[in-house]
Amino acid sequence: MGSVLLPDLVTEIVIPLSAVIGISFSLFQWYLVSTVKLSPSPASDNAVSDSLIEEEEGLNDHSVVAKCAEIQTAISEGSTSFLFTMYQYVGVFMIAFAVLIFVFLGSVEGFSTSSQPCTYDKTRRCKPALATAIFSTVSFLLGAITSLASGFLGMKIATYANARTTLEARKGVGKAFIVAFRSGAVMGFLLAANGLLVLYVTILLFKIYYGDDWEGLFESITGYGLGGSSMALFGRVGGGIYTKAADVGADLVGKVERNIPEDDPRNPAVIADNVGDNVGDIAGMGSDLFGSFAESSCAALVVASISSFGNNHQFTAMLYPLLISAVGIIMCLITTLFATDFFEIKAVKEIEPALKRQLVISTVLMTIGVAAVSFTALPSSFTIFDFGTQKEVKNWELFLCVAVGLWAGLIIGFVTEYYTSNAYSPVQDVADSCKTGAATNVIFGLALGYKSVIIPIFAIAISIFVSFSFAAMYGIAVAALGMLSTIATGLAIDAYGPISDNAGGIAEMAGMSHRIRERTDALDAAGNTTAAIGKGFAIGSAALVSLALFGAFVSRASITTVDVLTPKVFIGLIVGAMLPYWFSAMTMKSVGKAALKMVEEVRRQFNTIPGLMEGTAKPDYATCVKISTDASIKEMIPPGALVMLTPLIVGILFGVETLSGVLAGSLVSGVQIAISASNTGGAWDNAKKYIEAGASEHARSLGPKGSDAHKAAVIGDTVGDPLKDTSGPSLNILIKLMAVESLVFAPFFATHGGLLFKL
C-alpha cells in the first residue's frame, strides 16, 4: 500500500512536544496577564507622563483598584463554590456510570478472561471483552476528569483576568483587548494541549497491554470521548441555567422595572449574573469543545484501527488524527501573535476585524499544516473500512476531507457573524422592529434565527458529501477534526467574550467613568458576536462528529444497512427527531423557574431594604447566588438523565436498528434547532447593545436607554438568553453524547439488546 515518509520516532516526539509547547505558551500568556497588578502601586518616575495623560481616566485612583479587586474576589469565590458543588453531584454520577460501563461491557462474553475472535477479522484472536470493559472504564474516567479540569481551569483564568481587563481599559481599548484576548488564549492552549497529551499518553499506556490488538485498543479508547462529553453536558446545562436565571432576574427587575443600568451595584443579582458568565460561557464551553475534540479523535481512531493503518500496524498513519491536532496547536500559536504582538488595536472599530482575522489566519495556516501532515504521515495509497468492505483512498483525498471541514467551519463562523453582529442589516432590522414593541422584536428575531440555519446546513451537507465520497466514515471523522483543528484560536476568541462582559460589569460596579464603560461595552459587543461564532463552530463540528460516531457505531454493531422503510428504524427516527424538543423544553422551563425565583428575590430586596435605590445600603448578593446555585444543581439532573438514559433504554429494549434511527433523527433535528436558537439569542442581545451604544443615526433614533424601543429590545434579549446560552449550546452535546454512548455500549447492545423484539 506504500510506506510513510514520517518515521514513527518523529511522530512519538512531535505529538507530545507540540502539547508541551502549547502548555508552555499558555503559561507564558498567563504570566503576561499577571503583570497587570490588582494592588494599588505608587507611580515610578518614568510613569509620570502616563499619569499626566490619563489622570482624567482615574488611572491613579487607588480606591477604584481596590474596589475592582474586591468585586473580582466575590465573582471568583462564587464561581469556584458553584463548580465545586456541581462537581460533587457529577462525581457521584461519574462513578455510577463507570460501574455501568464495566458491568455492561464485561457481560458481553460473560466476564470471560480468555481471548476471543476479533470482531472484524475472525481468523485472528483478540483480547477478552473483560479487558475492553476495564480499559473503557479507565478511559471514561480519564476523559471525565480532563473535561472537568478543562472547565475549571478556564473559569479560574477568566476570573483572574476580568478585573485586570477593566483596569487596562483606563489606558485605552487596545490594552484592555490584549489582556482579555491573552486570557482567552491561556484557556484555548491549555485545553487543546491537555486534551491531546492525555489522549496520547493513554494510547501509549493501553498499547503496553494490547500489543498488536489495535482493534481492541482503540475500541476501549472511545470511553475517553464519552467521559469528556458526559461531563460537558452537566457543565453546559448546569452552568447555562445558573447564568441565565441570574441574567433574566437582573435584567427584568433592574433594567425594565427600576430603569437602572446593566451591572449596577444596587442590583442584588449582579454578582450572580457575573458569576454565571464564568460557569456557563467559560467552564461549560471549555468542557463542550474538549468533548468534541475527544470524540472526533476517537471516531477517527476506531475506523482507522480496522482499516489498513490498523491491520498493517502503521503507527504514524494510525495517529494521523492526533498529528492534525498537534500541528493545529503550533499554527494557532502563530495566529495568536497576530492579535497580541504584530498588530496593535487603536480604535473600537478595529476590535471585531481583529478577531475575524484570527479565524482567517488560523484557517489558512492550518490548510498548509494539514497538507504537510497528509503527505508525510500517510502512505500515497491505503484502504479505509467502509461498512464491511475496504475502500482504496489516496493521501490527497484525505487532505481534502480535512480541508473541507476546516473551511466549512470558517464559512459557518462568518455566516453566524453576519446574522448576529450589529454591524450588518439582519440585527439592525431586529433593532428597528423594537419601535413597535416587544412582539415585533420577537417575531423578527425568530425569523432571523430560522433563516440563519440555511447556509451552515449547506456547508455541513457539502463537507459530509465530499468527505464521505473520498474516505467513507473516516473522511467525516477527519473533517470534524479539521473543523476543530483550530480549537485553541476558537476557544481564545470565545473565552474573550465573557471576560470582556465581566470587565464591563466590574467597571460599572466600581463606579468608573462613562468612557471606560463605553470601552468595555465595545469589547463586550464584539465578544457577543465571537461567542455566537464559537457556538456555530461547536454545533457544526458536533454534526460531523456525531455522524462519524454514528458510522463507527453502525459498523461495530454489525448493521449492514439502516433502512428507513423498516418500522424498527422509522419509529427510532421519529422519536429521535423529537428528543431535542423535549430536551429544549426541559432546559428552557428550568431557566424560567429559576428566573421566577430570582425576580421575586430582587423585587423583595428593592422593596424591603431601605436606601437600596439611593445607593446608601448594600444589597444581599449572597441570597441571589444561592438561588442560582440551588436551581441549576437541581434542574440539570432531568435533562442529563434524558440524554444519558435514552441510548441505554432504546438499545436494551428495542435493539441496535431502532437505536440507529434515534441517533439519525436527533442529529438531523438537533443541529437545526441548535443553530437557530443560538443565532436568535445572539441577534436579540446585539440588537439591544446596538440601541444602547447609539453609534449611528439609526441607533440614536431608537434610543436612548430607557426608551420604549430599548425596553422592547431588553425583553427580546431576555427571551433569547436561555436560547443562546442554555438550550442551543447544550443541544450539540445531546447529539454527540448519544452517539458516543451508543458506540461504547455497541458490543453489549449487539449481543443482548432488542429484548422486546425477542419476546
Secondary structure, DSSP 4 states (H G I P E B T S, - for coil): ----SS-HHHHHHHHHHHHHHHHHHHHHHHHHHHTS-SS--PPPGGGHHHHHHHGGGTTT-HHHHHHHHHHHHHHHHHHHHHHHHHHHHHHHHHHHHHHHHHHHHHGGGTT--S-EE-SS-TTSEE--HHHHHHHHHHHHHHHHHHHHHHHHHHHHHHHHHHHHHHHHGGG-HHHHHHHHHHHHHHHHHHHHHHHHHHHHHHHHHHHHHHTT-HHHHHHHHHHHHHHHHHHHHHHHHHHHHHHHHHHHHHIIIIIIIS---TT-TT-TTHHHHHHHIIIIIIIIHHHHHHHHHHHHHHHHHHHHHTSHHHHTT-HHHHTHHHHHHHHHHHHHHHHHHIIIIIS---SGGGHHHHHHHHHHHHHHHHHHHHHHHHHHHS-SEEEEEETTEEEEEEHHHHHHHHHHHHHHHHHHHHHHHHHH-TTSHHHHHHHHHGGG-HHHHHHHHHHHHHHTTHHHHHHHHHHHHHHHHHHHHHHHHHHHHHHHTTHHHHHHHHHHHHHHHHHHHHHHHTT--HHHHHHHHHHHHHHHHHHHHHHHHHHHHHHHHHHHHHHHHHHHTT-----TTSHHHHHHHHHHHHHHHHHHHHHHHHHHHHHHHHHHHHHHHHHHSTTTTTTSS---HHHHHHHHHHHHHHHTHHHHHHHHHHHHHHHHHH-HHHHHHHHHHHHHHHHHHHHHHHHHHHHHHHHHHHHHH--SHHHHHH-STTSHHHHHHHHHHHHHHHIIIIIHHHHHHHHHHHHHHHHHTHHHHHHH--HHHH-
